[in-house]
Amino acid sequence: MSKLRVKCSCGEVTNTQPGGICPKCKKPLEIPGDAVIRLYRMGSPLGIAGGFGIYLNGEPMGHIGNKETVMLPVKYGTYTLH
């Protein structure tokens, strides 16, 4: 299942839905609404794989595990994904 992952103003990265609250500072999460970057990581043919860190414009956005889909909401523009 896809996860909508956002970074709160306090720096906490969390999976959420519209209307979500930050688990760290308890503030409502702001979700940018123009576009979504969707990442899917295929499973390893050997069945063994570790997670990868996700960085968007140098900012950490959590990690993506084996056979996982993550959606990063963003404003329209150009981004560096690492």
SVG drawing of the C-alpha trace seen along z (x, -y; Angstrom):
<svg xmlns="http://www.w3.org/2000/svg" viewBox="-8 -25 30 41">
<polyline fill="none" stroke="black" stroke-width="0.4" points="0.0,0.0 1.2,-3.5 2.3,-5.8 2.0,-9.6 5.2,-10.7 5.7,-14.3 8.2,-16.3 6.8,-18.4 8.1,-21.9 9.7,-20.3 11.8,-18.0 9.9,-14.7 9.3,-12.6 6.1,-10.6 3.6,-8.6 0.2,-10.3 -3.1,-10.9 -4.7,-14.3 -5.6,-15.9 -2.8,-14.0 -1.0,-15.1 2.7,-15.0 3.5,-12.3 6.4,-14.3 5.1,-17.9 1.3,-17.1 0.8,-19.9 -1.4,-19.4 0.7,-18.3 0.8,-20.5 0.7,-18.5 1.9,-20.4 -0.8,-19.9 0.6,-20.3 2.2,-17.0 3.4,-13.7 6.7,-11.8 5.9,-8.1 8.7,-5.7 8.4,-1.9 11.2,0.5 11.0,3.9 11.7,7.0 15.1,8.7 15.2,11.9 16.9,13.6 14.3,12.3 16.9,10.5 17.3,6.7 17.9,3.9 16.2,0.5 17.5,-2.6 17.4,-6.2 15.5,-8.8 16.8,-12.3 14.9,-15.0 17.0,-18.1 19.4,-16.9 16.7,-16.6 16.1,-13.2 12.6,-11.7 12.9,-8.4 13.6,-5.1 12.1,-2.7 12.0,1.0 11.8,4.1 8.6,4.2 7.4,0.8 5.8,-2.2 6.2,-5.7 4.6,-8.9 6.2,-12.3 3.9,-15.2 5.7,-18.2 5.0,-21.6 5.5,-21.8 9.2,-22.3 12.5,-20.6 13.9,-18.3 17.1,-16.2 16.2,-12.7 19.0,-10.6"/>
</svg>
